[in-house]
Amino acid sequence: MATKETAAAKDLPAKDLPLVAGIDGSDASLCALDWAVDEARRHGARLRVVYASLWERYEGRIADQDSALTAEALAEERVVALAQRRALERAPGLEVAAEVVPDEAVNALLAEAYDAAALVIGPSGHTTLAGLLLGSVSLTVAGRAHCPVIVVRGEQPAVQGEHRRIVVGVGDPAEAPAALRFALREGAARGCEVAAVRAWRHPARQSVEHYPLPSDATVSREEAAARELSDLLREPHEEFPEVVVRPTTLEGPAHRLLVEHSRTADLLVVGATRRHRALGFQLGRVSHTALHRAACPVAVVPHH
């Protein structure tokens, strides 16, 4: 794929690669497209819009077998053309390419991930729970892509960036650096603060749900969490010193704490480790819960 140098040298992890938005013609995917347009403009990046023509199979929406292939092709091209026009109307002058990819959604988006700075997609879920749960396309792509995946979900104030706050979960030391750098890049591009949240557990609460009395073990665990967080933040913050970072250590399950903090955030960033398996890296409990329950868009950032 041909590439082009962008204006902002350190804004995106791979500055010469486009931001890719996956669409399916639904309202949720158009909301994700708008988010991707703003993100591309924010970072001075190119935008590539992709429509996977077999998307319906993953959500149980099999096309009418009697439909003419030419009619289907025209409908797909129309979706792409309207998406490109929508992007250009939202951000005149933005470099936008749009294409129909003749493949199933997961295969198409995972292939795009190899030549993308990041993938932006909607929840793709069709449930009765008001968007709380995630569709199979989004969940699979977030769990297997080799670039950051942003699933645009949550309340409108968060999607529109009104909170002026990014939350990043700082867990596994192997995953944390990539997630932290992504979060601080976003903070620098948006001019907003970043809350770096590290959870810790008192030994007595790892198996029972009650509040233990303060003890030396409590103080020791909390101090260790604060020390580890400070160490993990040092290098990323040196790279983006202009960003206001608020280190936060909290006692409790990480997945619950991050979902709670997402209520006042514009973006929740979580890490994921790439494992050498046929299906690529898998989502841990924190990432899985965030994708299903967060009140704002979620970025899953892989550690290679």
N, C-alpha and C positions, 0 to 999 in steps of 0.2 A: 504494500500500500504506500502510495506517495505521501510524504510528510512535509511539514512546513514549520519553521521556527516561529514560536509565538513571542509576543511582546514581553510577557512577564517571565523572567528567567527562573524564578524559584517557586512560582505559585502552584503549579501542578507537579506531581511526582515525576511525570515523563512529559516534559514541556513540548516535545515535538509531536506528541500524539493527540488525536482529537478526543473530546468528550463524546461519548456515545449515549444516545437516548433510545431506548426500546419502546415502541408504541404498538398498540393493538386497536386503536380507534375508540377505546372506552374513555369515559370522562376521567377516570383515574390516571390513565396513561397520558392524557392531554395535560393534566395537572403536573405530572412528572416532566413532561416536555417543557412546560413553562419554567419549572424549577431548573431544568438543565440549561435553558436559554440564559437565565439569570446567572447561573454558575459559569457558563462559558464566557459571558461578557465580563464577569467579575475577574476571571483569570486571564483574559485575553487569549482564549483558546478557540480552536475550531470546533464546530458541532456537527456530528454525524447522526442522522435520524434513521433508524432501522425498523422496518415492519417485517416481521416473520410471517409469511403467508399461511403457515400451518399452525398458527398460534392457537386456534380454536380447539385443537385436539387435546391440549393440556387442561382445558377448563370444561370439557364435556360439551363444547359447542360445535358439533360436527356439521360441516356445511351440507346443504341440500344436495344430495347426489345427482339430482336432475338439473342442477344449475349448469349453465354453459360455462366452459373454461374461460371463454373470452369475457363474459360478464364478470366473472370472479377477478380476472386480471385487471379489468377496468376499475372495479371497485377498490382493489388494493392500490392501484396507482393513484386513485382519487384521494384515498386516505393519506398517502405519502405527500401528495402535492399540497393538500390542505394543511398538513403538519408543517411543511416547509414554509408555506405562506404565513402561518401563525407565528412561527419563530422569527421570521423577518419583520413582521409587523411589531412584534414585541421588542426586537433589538435590530433596528435598521443598521446595515453595515456589517452585521455579524456574518462570518463565513459559514454557510450551512449547506451540507450535502445530505440528500435523502435518497433512500433506496429500498426497494422490496427485495427481501432475501428469501428465495424459495426453499425454506427449511422450517423445521419445527422450532418453536421459540427458544427452548433451552439450548439446542445445538447451535442455532444462529447466534445467540447472545454470548455463549461461551467461546465461540470462534472469534467474535468481535473483541472479546476481552483481551486477546493476545496483542491487539494493535490499538488499545484504548488507554488513555490516562485514567479513565474511570467509566463505569456504566451507571446510568440513571434509569430506573424503571419504577413503575407503579406497583401497588400491592398485588394486583392481578387476581385478587380473591373475589369470589361471588358467594357470600354467606349472608346469613340473616343477623349477624352480630355487628352491624354498623361499621364494618371495616376493621374490627379488632383482629381478626385472623388473617393470615397471609395465604395467598394462592400458591400453587405448586411451582409455577414458573419462577416467581420471585424468590421463593425459599431455596429452590435448587440452584439457581444462578448465584445467589448470595453465598451458598455453601461451597461452590466449586470454581468460581471465576478466579482468574489469575491477576486481576486488577481490583482496586476498590470498587464496591458496589453500593450505590446509594438507593435505598428504597424510599420513595417519597410517600409518606403516610402521616397520619396525625391530624391535629387541629389546624384550622386555617391560619391563626396568628403565627404558629410555628412554621408552617410551610412558607408563609410570606416573610419570615425573618423578623418578626416584630419584637421578639424577646431580647435580641442582641446578646445572645449567650450560647456558647457551645459547651457540651458536656462530653468528656472522654473518659471511658472506663479504663483504669490502669490496673491490669491484673497480672497475668503471666509475664514475667520479665522478658521472655522471648518475643511475645506479641506486642508488648507495650511501646517500644520505640517507633514502629511503623505507624501505629494508631496515634501516638502523640504528635509525630511530625505532621500527619494528615490534619489533625485537629488544629495545630498551631498555624499551618498554612491557611486553613480556612479562617482562623481568627485574624490573621494578618490581612487577608483579602477582604474580609467583611468589616474590619475595624471594630471587633467586639472581643469580649473577654472569653477565656477558656477555663472552665472548671474541671480540674483533673481529680477524679474520684477514685480512691482506693479503699476497698472494703477489707475489714479484718474481722475475725471471729474469736470470741472468748471460748476457751475449750469447753466450758460448761454449756455453751449454747449451740455447739455443733451437733448435739444429739437431742436436746430438749428445748422447748420453746418457753423459756422464762428468763428473767433478767437476773443474772448472778450478782452477788454483792461485790463491790470493788475489792480488788486484791492486787498483789504484786504482779500476778500473771496478767491481769487486765492492763495495767500500766505498761508492762513489758511488751505485750502484743501491740498496743496502740503506738508506742514509741517506735517499735520496729517497722510498723506500716508507714509511719511518717518518714522515717529514715529512708526506706526503700523508695517511697514516692519521690522524695527529694533527689535521690541519686538518679532515678529514671528520667526525671524532668531536666536535669542539668544540661545535657547536650542539645536536646530539641529546643530548649528555651534560649540557649546561646545562638542557635541558628535563626530564631525569630524573637529577638529581644524586645521588639516593639509591642508584643502581645502581652496583655495583662493576664497572668495565670494565677488562678486561685486553687492551691492544693487543698484537698479535702479528704480526710480519713474518717471513715464511719464504721461503726460496728454493725454487722448485719449481713445478710445474703446479698452478694453483689448484684444479682439479677433483679432483685426487688428494689434495691437502692437506686439503681440506674433508671429503672422505669419511673420511679417517683421523681427523680431529678429531671427527667425528660419533659415533665409538665411545664417547666419554665425554660425550655431550651428550644433553639431553632434547629439543632442538629445533635444527634447522639452518635458518637464514634466508638466503635468496639473493634477489638482485634480478633484475628483468627489465624490459626497456624496451618500451614500447608503440610499435609502428611503425604508420604509416598504411597498412595493407594490409587486404584484404578479410577475412582471417582473424585480424586483431588482432595483438598482439605475439607473437613466436615465442621459443622457449626457446634460449638459448645453450648452449655446451658444459658450462659449470659447472652450470647449473640442470638440464640434461638428465641429466648424470651423477649429481647428487645425488638426483634423483627415482628413479633406477634402483638406486643403490648405497648410499645412506646407511643407517647403522645406527640412525637415529632418525627421528621425524617431520620432514618438510621443509615449510617455508613459502616459497612463491614470492610475492614482493611486487612488484607492478608499479609502474614509474615512469611517470607520465602527463605 
